[in-house]
Amino acid sequence: MRDQRDGHGGGHGDGHRDHTAGGTAGPAVDTEVAVVGGGPVGTLLARELALLGVDVTVLEKLPSPDGISKASTLHARTAQTLDRRGLLEAVQPGRRVASREVHGPVPFHFGAMFDLDLARVVEEGPVLVGSPQAYAQEVFAAEAVRLGGRLRRDAEVTGLEQQPDHVVLTTRSTDGTARTLTARWVVGCDGARSAVRRLAGIRFLGDGPTVAALMGEVRLLDPFGAPSGWQRTPRGWTLVWTNAYGLSRVCTYDFRGPHRDRRAPVTLDELRSEVERIAGRPVPMDSPAWISRFSDASLQAEHYREGRVLLAGDAAHVHFPAGGQGVNLGLQDAVNLGWKLAAEVRGHAPEGLLDTYGSERQPVAAAVLHNVRAQVALMDPDPRVDALRELFARLMHMDEVNDLLSTMISGVGVGYDVGARGDDPLAGRLVPSLPLKTSDGATTVAELLHRGRPVLLDLAGHVGLRTVAAPWSDRADVVTAAPDGGDGWGTGAVLIRPDGYAVWSARGTTSDAEALRAALARWFGPEGVEGA
């Protein structure tokens, strides 16, 4: 992967360019979209934009990757989403092929009670994927650069000035050098302390911290004597993932109140003493690779867009890392936003399309923040909570409760209001990746979406519907296929957004053509837009 420190040398040539949307003249800009933040969300978004031919530059403040992975779990809906871009195997170290079949129970926790079976609610696997954050972001970054995007490291954003048709960013390197970069659009993917959010004047609203948590990787001097796994005592929680031959992940939760200074550096002595206090005995450790502090603050951006500035990932929402939902939420933000912003840049987005990013994703994040607050309450170490935990654990073995909570954690319940008729069985849902037979051979729904384009999937030879879609051929693929086993979804045709969600499906009536034309225009713009 190329490290473009000066912002040039990527696949689009050097120097300033006059990028315009839809042929509209404007001032010279350095890039169509500047993505601030080179973590997994920012690099996946950059990859999405580059895939669709958008000139994109990622600005990352770190001079080089730090290799730290605080998150490593991808849930089912994120795995399904990445599969629709052909990235699922790529984000797994060793390139192990993830099984698309769901076999047997997959235990998981809610509030640190491991009584859930996620597999019950997942019809398209894998249920869980192990993918360290640092690894996934390098995969996405390499993909973005391969497709023509640029990555500029050692570029901390310190200033942001919005104009009607562009945004000027000021960056600073570690040696103090200041530079500017002009973009049509800016997306802040720069984490919980987002400079983009602050500079754009977007408020971060919600509940402040009540828990002081520490996390780090250290060498345990008595690894087999350490309190392994998740341990709850009346004084708090210790979480220890033991590695007897290297560094172990150690985490503590202190419910007595938040950190006095959230930004203060964490020492090994602080982590060691906190583990000892909670565990009630010494836990010898040394050689820390890194240690950080965090909290249970539950915050969400008041809105995800301010003019030409948008937010995604932790810049838009933060919460306690219960259930590993945070990075999953952000990666799905990126795929929801990418094709919509690309349409806006290229000048064929219908009115209001870009605003559906916020209207669709904000409620999803709010629901995650809500379930995480419930988990934090259940994890309170006060013995008075014991009875509630015991009762809740019993309830989790009831099918309806298991399915409700598993759907929340895995994300498979995510759906959107796409303005379709009420009896459309697929509209707003992720279209399952069923096997298909086409004139070109076998494929799947997921494979049809690898290009990041909408797909009209004709399963019943509807010549009339294909004729309706023909004026959108510059933006949408029309595929005639038959289910390879089974009867599909009980529908003759389905129109699928680039992120995999259906916006229309056919009932086999004379109104299908009219409804399809309306859905195409609503989501993918006027027919036959020149230069789209």
N, C-alpha and C positions, 0 to 999 in steps of 0.2 A: 504494500500500500504506500502511495506517495504521501509525503508529509509536506504540504504546500504552505510553508511559513509565510510567503509573501502574497499568497492568494492567487498566484498565477501558475501556469504549467499544467493545468488540468486539461480536460478534453475539449475546451471551448476556445482555446487561444489565449493570447496575452493582452494586457492593457485594458483600457476602458472600452466598453462596448455600449452601443445605443440599443438596449433591449426595449421593445415596446410590446404592449398587450393589445392584441387584436388590430395591429397596424396603427395605433394611435401614437402620434409623435409625442416625445417627452424628452426630458433632460437625459444626458448620458449617464448610465449607471454602470457599476462594476459587476453586478450580478442581479438576476431577477429576484431570487429569494436568498436571504441570509438566514441561516439556521444557527442560533446561538446556543452552544452546548454540544459537545461531542460524545455524550453518553449514548446509551442504547436507543433512547427515544429520538434524539436529534439525528443520529446517524441513520436510523431506519427511515425517518421522514425524508432525509436527504436522498436516500436510495429510492424512495417512492417518487420523488420529484424528478430525479435524474432519469428514472425509467421512462417517464412520460416526456422526456425531452426538455425539461426545464433547466435553465442555467442556475445552479445552486452552489452556494459556498457555506461550509460549516466553519464557525469560529469557536475554537476551543481554547480556554485560558491556560490549560496545562501544557507545558512544553513537550511532554511525552506522556504516554499512558502510564498510570500509576499501578495498574494490575490489580486494584482492589475490587473485589466482588462482594458487596453487601447483600445482594440478592442473587438467587440462583435457581428459582423455581418458576417455570412457565406452566400456567394452568391450561385447561382444555381449550377454551375459546381463543386464547393467544396462539396455541399450537395450530388450531384450525386456521386462524388468520394467516400465520406465516406459511402454512402449507399452500395457501392460495397465491403465494408469491414464489413457491419453490424454494423456500428458505428453511424449512423445518429441519432437514438433515444437517444443513450447514451450521446451525447454531449449537449443535451438539458436539462437544469435544470428542474426537475419535471418529466423527461422522457415523455414529451408530444409526442404523435405520430405525426410526420410531415406528412401532407397530400401529397400524390404523385400526386394528381390532381391539376391542375392550375385553380383557380376559380377567375374570375374578375380581374380588373386592380391591379397592385402593384406599386404605385407611388414611385419614387426614384429621386435622384438629379444628375445633372452634373454641376459642378461649382456652387453648392448651389442654383440651379434653379430646383425646384421640378416639372418638367414637363415631366419626363420620365414615361413610363409604361413598367416595366421590364417583365411583364407577357406575352407580345406579342411575345417575342423571346424564351420563356422557354416552351418546350413541355413536360418535365418530372420534376415535382415539388419535393420539395417545391422551390419557387422562392427565398425566404429569410428565414434564420434560425437565431434566436437569441441565441447565445452561447458565454457567457463571456469567454475571453481568459484563465483566471485563472482556470475556471471550466473545459474547454476542455483539458487543458494540464494535469490536474490531472487524468482525465478519461484515456487519452492516456498512462500516466505513469503507472497507475495501471494495464492497459492491458499489457504493455510491461513486467512488473514484473511478472504478472500472467503467461505469456508465457515463462518465464525463463530469461528475461533480468535483469540487475542490475542497480540500481540508486545510485550513490554516490553523496551526497550533501556536501556542504562546501569544494568544490574542484575547485578552480580557476586555470585555465591553465596559466602557466607563461613561459613554455618552450616547444619547439617542435623540434625534431631532426629526419630528414628523413634518412632512410637507404633503400637499394634496395628492401628489402622484409619485412620491418616493420617500425613503427614510435614509437619513445619514447617521451612521454609527461611528463612534470614536472608539478605538481600541488601544490598549497599552500592553507592551511586552514586558518581560521580567527585567530587561535592561533599561526600562523607562521610555522606550521609543513609542511615540504616539502616531497612529495612522487613522485614516478615515476610510470607510467603505460605504458606498451608496447602493441601495437596493430598492427594488419596487416593493417588496414585502419583507417583513422580519418575523421570524417565529422564535419565541423564547422557549428553549428546552433546557434551560440552565439551572434547574433544580429548585429546591425549596427556598433558597435565598436569592432567587432570580433577580439579576440586575435589570433584565428587560422588563419584567413586571413592575419593578420599582420605578424605572425611568419612564415607563409609559403611563404611570399614575393609576394602575389598576390595584384596587384594594384586595387584600388577603383577609378573608373573614372567617370566623368560626370560634372554636374553643381553644384556649391557651393550654399550656402543658400542666400536667399534674404528676407525671411519672418522670424520674431521672434514670435513664438507661445508659449503659456502657457496652461497647462491643469492640473486640479486638482479636488479633491472631497472635498467639504466644506459644512458647515451648513449655509444656507441662513437665515438671521435674519428677512427678509421680503420677503418670497418666492413668494408671489403673486404680489409683486411690482417689482420683478426682470425682466429684459428683456428676457423673455422666448424664447426658440427656437433659430433659426438662425437670427441674426440681423446685417445688414450691415449699417454702417455709413461712412461718409467721412473720419473717423479716423481709420477704421479697422472693425473687426468683433468680436461680442460676440456670443458664443454658450452656452446656458444654458438649461440643462435637469433638470427640477425642481422636487425635492422631498420634499414636505412640511413637512414630518414626519421623515426625516433623512438627509443623505448627498446628495447634488446635484452635478452633473458634470458641471464644468464651464471651458470654453475654450476661449482663445482670439487669434486673428491673427493681428499682427502689420506688415504692408507692408512698413514701413519706412526703413527697413534694418534688417540684422541678429542680433542675440544676440552678445553683446560684448564678453561675455565669455560663450560659449555653455555649459561648465561643471559646472558653478557656481550654488550653491544651490538656490532654489527659496523660497522666504519667502511669508507668507500670505500677508504682506503689499505690496509686488510687484504685486501679482495677484489682490488684491483689487484695487490698484491704477490704474492698467492697465484696468480693467473692467470699472472703473469710467471714465477714460480718453476717452475710446472708446464710452461708452454709453452716456456720457455727464451729468451724475448724479451719486450720491453715490449709491452703491449696498452693503449694510452691510453684512458681512460674518465673520465666525470664525470657530474654531475646524477643521482645515484641516486634512484629513486622509493621503493625499499625494499630492504633487504638482511637476510637472516636466516641463521642457522646451524642445521644438523641433523646427524644421525648415522645409523648403521646399527643402533642398538639394536633388538632383536627381542623385544617384550614382549607378553604377553597377560594379561588379567584372569583371576584364579584361577577366578572364576565371574561370570556376567553378571547375577546377581540376588542381592540381600541384602534379604530382607523385601519392602518396598514400593519398593525402589530397584532400577532396572535400568540397564544400560550398553549403549551402541551406538556404532558408529564408532570413531574413534581413542581414545575413552575406554576401549574394550574391547580394542583391539589396535593396535600400532604396528610399523612396519617401515621399512626403507630404501625409497625410492620407485622401486623397479626394476619397470618394466613398467606403471606407473600403476595398480596394483591397489587402493590404499588406499581412495580415495573410492568405488570400485565396491563394495568389500566393505561399507563403511558404508551405502551406499544400499540394498543388498540386506538388510542388518540391519533397516533402518527398515521395509521392506515386509513382512518376515517377522514383525516384532514388532507392527506397528500393529493388524492385525485381531485378534490374540490378546489384546492389552491392551484393546482396545475391548470384546471379549466379556467380559473379566473385569470391566471397569467397569460394563457393562450387566447383569451378573448371570446370564448364560447360558453362561459358559465351562465346559466339562466339567473334571473334576478333572485337574490336571496339564497342561492346555493351555499355560498361560503358561510352564511350565518347559521345554516343547519348544523355546522360542525359544533358550535356551542350549544345549540338547542338539543342536539342528540347526546352529546358527551357529558354535559354538566349534570344531568340527572343520574347518569350512570356512576359518576364519581361521587355524587351526594349519597347514593345508596351504599357505596363501599365505605365511605366515612361513617355512615350510620351503623353498619354491621361491625365495624372495627371498634367503635365506641362501646358497643354492647360487649364485645370480647374483652376489652380492657376492664369493664366493670366486673365481668365474671372472673378475671384473673387477680382481682384484689386478694392479697395474702391474708387479710384479716380473717381469723377463724370464724367470724360471724357469717362469712360468705360460704363456708363449707357446705351447709345444707342446701343452699341454692345450687352450688356446683354439682352436688350429688343428684339432685332432682333433675337438673338440666342434662346431665349425662344419661340418665334413664330416658328422658324424652327423646334424646338424639337417636335412640334405637327404634323409635317409632318411624315407620316408613315416611309418613307425610313430613315429619320434622326433619328427618335426614335429607329428604329430597329438597325441601325448602332451603336449608342451610348449605347443602352441597351446590345447589344452583347458584347461590350467592357467591360462594368462594371460587367456583370454577369459571364463572362468567357465562355459562351456557344459556342463561336466561336473558341475556342482553338482546334487545330488539328495539326497533325504532318506529315511530309513527311516520309513515311515508305517504300519507294522504290517500291511500288506496281505499276501495270499497270495503265495507265491513266483513263481507263473506269471502274475501280473498284469503285462502289458507296459507299462503307463503309470504305475502307482503309484509315487510319489516323484519323478517326472520333471516338468519343465515341459511342459505340454501345448502342442504347436505351434499357432500361430495360423493355422489353415487357414480358407479362405473357406467360408461357410455360407449356406444358403438357409432362411429361415424364413417363416412366414405374414405377417410384417411387412416382409419384404424381405431384401436381402443384408446380411450382417454377417460378423464374424470372431470367433474365440475371444477375441482381445484386447479387442474392443469390448464383448463380453458381460461383461467383468470391470471395466469402467470405474467401476462403482458400488462396487467394493470388497466385494462380497458373494460367497459361494459360489455355484457354478452346477452344477446337474445338467443335463448336456447329453444329451438323448435323441435318438439318431440313427436309431432303428429303430422308433419308434412304440410304445414299451413302456408301455402304459397302466398295467400293474401297478406298474412302477417309479415312475411319476409319482404314483401313489396312495400308495406308501410314503413319498415325500418330502413329501407334502402337509402333515403336521403341522409341518414345518420352514419353511413358507412365509413366516413372519415374519422369517427370517434367510437363506434361500437362494432363489435364482431357479431355476425349472425352465423349460428352453427346449427345445422340440422343433424339430429342424432336420435338414437333409440336407446332406452335403458338396457344395459347389459345384464339382464336378470331382473326380475321383479317388474312392477308396473310404474316405476318412477314415483311421482308425487300425486298421482291422480289428476294431473293437469296436462294440457297439450303444449303449453309454451310458458316460459318464464323469462322475465327481464331482470338481469342481475347487475347490481352496481359493481364497480371495481373492487370494493371492499367485501364482496361476497353476499350482500344482503339483497333480497328480492324487493322490487318496487311494484311489480305487477305480475300476475299469472292469468292464463286464459281459462275461461269457463266453457268455451266452445259455443258461444252465442254470437249473434250478429253485431253486438256492441263491442266485441273484443278489439277490432281494428281501431275504433275510435278511442278506446281506453288505452291501448298501446301507444297511439300517437300522442296522447296527452301525457303519458308517463315519460316517454322519450323527451318531449319538450320540457317537461317540468324538471327533470334531473340532468339532462345532457345538452340542453340549450336548443336554440332554433335549428331547424334542419338546414344542412348545406351551408354552414358558415364558412366563408372563404378564409383560408389560412389556419383553420382549426386543426 
